[in-house]
Amino acid sequence: MLVIKIGGSVFGEIEKLAGDAMGFAGSGLIIVHGGAAETTRIAEKMGKQQRFITSASGFRSRYTDRETMEIFEMVVAGKINKEIVAALRKKGIDALGLCGADGGLLRATKKIMKAVDEGGKEKIIRDDYTGKIESVNTELLRVLINNGYVPVVAPIALSSEFELLNTDGDRAAAMIARSVGAEKLIMLTDVDGYCANFPNDLLREIRAGDLPAHIQKATGGMKRKLLAAKEAVEGGVREAVIANGKKEKPITNALAGEGTVVRMML
């Protein structure tokens, strides 16, 4: 079983990625995608200015109020999800798009968001529709895969109160990978992997035990990718790979070790 996370920065290369996915579609493939950048672009085009908050641990997240959540649903579960499905089906892959609400695929708890203000003080953010995934309906995924489909998952989850929640795509992919017992998780982005001293010192391999130090040091989206890699390998996934999705044959290259490979033991 192979889980691939497609970052928003590589959506422009979806035709290339879809062509490479043809060789893996019959062996248990799940695709998870994000859409943060496109959500921001469309939201601001609609006149909805986007706000971002930084937690005490240094993670930057979108402040997802009710209106932003509605835009996120429209862009991620609608526009982006269906464009990926169309690109895959063009290559003959039986892709099926869904979000975490469909069939109760992803269940999450609403986060209590804490942000750090300019003075360094923590404050609780109210009315935020951001969630942490707690469970995955693996039976639904296995039914789809056993019948020849490639699930394409938008990271929108359902709360216990049946609210739609925005969840992080990298961590959603990690949770899905560990839940279905995937051998590998590949996170495709617009860089070659994790650089210890950006943009230099690309690390080809990281021991899982060394991840906390790297997570603390990393910034931006890479910080969350390293956290997702940690969650994946600690949950039994053999390898998590952060690789460049803009290159030719990005999946094949990642499986061959191009990028940064995280393993529980080396």
N, C-alpha and C positions, 0 to 999 in steps of 0.2 A: 504494500500500500504506500502511495506517495501523495503527500500534500504539498501544494504549491501556493504560495501567497504572492499575488501580483500587486506591487505598489503602484500608486497613482502616477509616479514619475515615469513608468514604462508603458502606460496605456497606448502611447503613440506607436509602440512596437508590437501591438497585439497580433497583427498578421504574422509576423516573424515567430512569435511565441506559439501561436496556434499551430503553425506548421511543424514546429519541433514537438508539440504535445501529441501529434498523431502517433508517434512511436510508443507512447506510454498509456494511451487511452484504454487499451484493453487489459491492462494489468492492475487496475484499481487506482484511479486517479481522482483526486478532489482538488478543486481550485477555489481559493478564497481570495477576495480582493478588497481593496480599500476604496478611497475616493475623496480624501480630505481636501486636496487641492482643487478638484473640480467643484466640490461643495462650496468652498470659499468663493470661487470665481462666480458661480451662478448666484449664490446668496447675495453677494455684493452687487451683481448686475441687477438683482431684484430690489436693491435698496436696503438690504439687511446687513448691516456692518457686523463682521464676525469678531468675537472676543476670544482670547486665549488666556488660560490661567496656568501658573506654574506651581506645582506642589512643593512641599518642604523637601522632598527627596529629589527634586530637580526635573520631574517629568512635566512636559508641557501638553496641555489638553485643550480641546475646544470647549468653551462654555456652551452647552447645548440646552437652550431654553425651548419652550414648546414650539415656537415658530421656526427656530433653527432645526429642531428635530424633524419637522414636517418637510423642510427643504432637503435635509439629509436623506430621508426616506425616498423622496422623489428622485434625487440624483443618484444615490448609491444603489438602492434596490430597483430603481427604474432604469434610468438612462445608462449607467455604467454596466450594470449587470446584464442588460439585454444586448449591449454592444459586444460584450465579451462572448456571450452565447452565440450571437450571430457570426462572429469571427471564427469560432470553433466549429460551428455547423457548416460553414463554408468549406472547411477542410475535411468534412465528412465525419466529424466527431459528434456523437449524440449527447450534446451538452444540454443540461437542464438547469435553468436559473431559479434560485430561491433565496429567501433571506431567513434569518434565524427564527422568525415567527411562524414560518410555514411548517406545519406538522410538529410544532414545538421543537424545532431543530436545536435552537440555542436558548437556554433559560439563564437569566441573569438576575443579580440583585442590584438595586439602585445604589450607586456610590454616594457616600457622604463626602462631597468635594471640599477639600481644604486648600486654599490658595495662600500664597505669600505676597503681602502687599509691598510697596516700595520701601516701607520702613522695616521690613523683615518680619512683620507680625503675621501670624496665621489668622485667616478668617474663613468661616464656613460659607460656602456658596449654596444658596437655596434655588429651588426650581430648576435643577439640572437633570437632564434626561440622559445621563451617562451610566453605564452599567458594567459590572464584572461578571463574566460568564462562569456559571457554577456547574452546568451540566450540558451534555450533548446527546441528542437522540441518535445514537449510533445505529439503531435498527433501521431507521429511515434511510440513512446513508448506505447501509449494506444492501437494502432492498434495491435501491437505485443502481448501485454498482453491479450487483449480481444480475441485473437485467440490462446491462450494457450501457448505462448512462454515466456521464461525467457530471457530478454535481458542481455547480458554480455558485458559491455562497457569498452573499452580501452580509457584512457583520452587524446586522441589526438583530437584537435579541428581545425576548419577551420576559417581562418581570412577573413576579407572583401575583401582581395586581393587573396583569395583562396590559401593561403599558409597553410601548415600543421604546427600546433603549439603544443609544449609540454605544457600540463597543469598539475597542481597538482591533484593527484587522490582523496585525501580527500576532497578538495574544489570542485572538479567536482561532487563527490557524494553528497555533501551538496547542490549544485546548482540543481542537478537532483531531490533530495528529496523535496526541497521546490517548484520546478516547477510542479511536478506531484501531490503535496498535500499529500505526504507520512506522515503517522503517526509517523514513527520512522526511524531513520538512525542509523545503527550499523557499527562502524569502528573496524574491527578485526586486532589485532596486536599481538606482541609476549610478552606483559606484561599484568598484570591484570587490568590496568587502569592508571589513572593519580595519581602520588605520589607527594604530595606537597613538600616533602623533599626526593628526590629519593635516595635510593630505598625504603624508609619508608614512612609512613603516606599516605596510599592509601585513596583517597577521594571517597566515594561511591556516593555522590551527590554534584552537584555544581549549585548554582543559576546563571542564565544567567547574572545577574547584576554583579556577582563577577568574570566573565570570563576575563575581560581585565587585572586584576591584575595577574591572573594565566597565561595568555598568555605571559605577560611580563616576568614572572618568569621562565616559562618552557623553555626547550632547545631541540634541535634536532627535530625529527619528531613529538614529542608530542606537540610542540609549534604550528605546523600547524594543528594537529588534534583538538586542542582546538579552534583554529580560525575557522575551518570548523564547529565544533559544534555550535559555536556562530552564524555563518552565517545561519546554518540550523534552529535553534530555532527562530531566529529573523525573518526568512522567513515563519514561521507558522508550522514547524515540531514540533510535541508535545514533543518528546524526542530524544536526540542524545546520544548514548552509545559508550564508548570506552572500549573494552573488549578483553580478551585473546582468540585468534583464534586457539591456539594449544591444548586447552582442549577438552574433549569429549563434543559433542553437543554444540558447541560454540554459535550458533545462539539462541538455546533454553535457554542457560544460560544467554546470554545477555538480552534477553527479560524478563527473570525472575529477572533482576536487578543486575546480577553479572558484576562487572566492575565499571566504573564511569559514572553516569547518569547525563546528563545536561538537565535541564528543564527551560522553561521561568519563571515559578512560581512553588514553592514547597508548 
